[in-house]
């Protein structure tokens, strides 16, 4: 097989399936995963990854988490601390406990169950933000409350994951209390330093030809340098990528630059990761392994139910009316970025079985398909005035 064939095949699948599935309004991530399943060893078996493709997939995973961090604005949390705290506790901690309970019930060890619990904490900012924006809700108090809370849940889930990974496969000999003090001190220092480094590169780029995209190159240098730095102090690369995006988020204000970063990330690196996830997904395992169908059914139904109910409860506690609270529950069900990153990492470390990874992939596919539809339907009812004149959208 030609050395570049796997690389060509994965890019072709990313292009062809995303375009084909877009015609039936299927999310592009679902298309990429299905494409990976079809060409992978559990499908027609025409794809065999080499070292180059695997490396690009790892970069895609780091880039995915970098983009997740980059989409967040910590400054948006300042004016709604109480709302965010209520929703994050209800919509994060209760699902975490349920995820741990499900893992233990199905015979997984405490470690695997804790990781499953961290998967249950997170929701997908990458799916929720476009869904709210397309329905005119993003700039409302309701929309900002949802997005801010989901941001906090993602941060909590990754902090939990870092604790678990440090206890299983420590990347540093530094004691945990000192490690986390060093981590948060580094985050504070980098949040001050990185924007200034970016500004320095920007000033240089003004004197150079724009052909070389100096500022964009600077972002990549800062990203990889930050990830390497965090890895040196003992942080896993996916968490390092997320924190790199988080500390740069407030300083990148140019829509043009963000557009270029998204184009490179979502146009090249990230699709490779999602297709590779598909190649590792074995749908046939549910016919081969006793109890596998029950496992995926319980995980999907339990996750959707607990996210929906706790989202509704948080909405009511935060003063939203009945239908707005239902919208909160529906909006927080999409499950993608952090979940797949955690599942892929746990599988590579031998902590998740193939059945469990496949269950998480199916959960992601189901929730990113139904979540935006739920938001659209509820928003239509709100617009129709079915709840009377008390339905208002207050600009945050």
Secondary structure, 3 states (H helix, E strand, C coil): CCCCHHHHHHHHHHHHHHHHHHCCCCCHHHHHHHHHHHHCCCCCCCCCCCHHHHHHHHHHHHHHHHHHHHCCCHHHHHHHHHHHHHHHHHHHHHHHHHHHHHHHHCCCCHHHHHHHHHHHHCCCHHHHHHHHHHCCCCCEHHHHHHHHHHHHHHHHHHHHHHHHHHHHCCCCCCCHHHHHHHHHHHHHHHHHHHHHHHHHHHHHHCCCCHHHCHHHHHHHHHHHHHHHHHHHCCCCHHHHHHHHHHHHCCCCCCHHHHHHHHHHHHHHHHHHHHHHHHHCCCCCHHHHCCCHHHHHHHHHHHHHHHHHHHHHHHHHHCCCCHHHHHHHHHHCCCCCHHHHHHHHHHHHCCCCCHHHHHHHHHHHHHHHHHHHHHHHHHHHHHHCCCCCCCCCCCEC
